[in-house]
Amino acid sequence: GAGSHGGTIFALTRTLCPDADMADLWHKTGLPNCSVTEIELPEPYAGQPGRLIHFGDNSHIPGAKPGWGH
């Protein structure tokens, strides 16, 4: 959801992955409860953009609508 955890995940994703189309991702998946958002950061991290791996993915929950990931 868009509660405190969802807002934090959304803001961090937008900050760490500036190339991600957050409006499109939000409309496609939102942030379902118990979903996974994964960001790969370069090492060492020095403010470079991260790569979004999964956003709102809940495919690990039987019967749930899968989120975005690649």
Helices and strands as residue ranges (DSSP letters): H 4-16, H 22-28, E 36-40, E 51-57, E 68-69
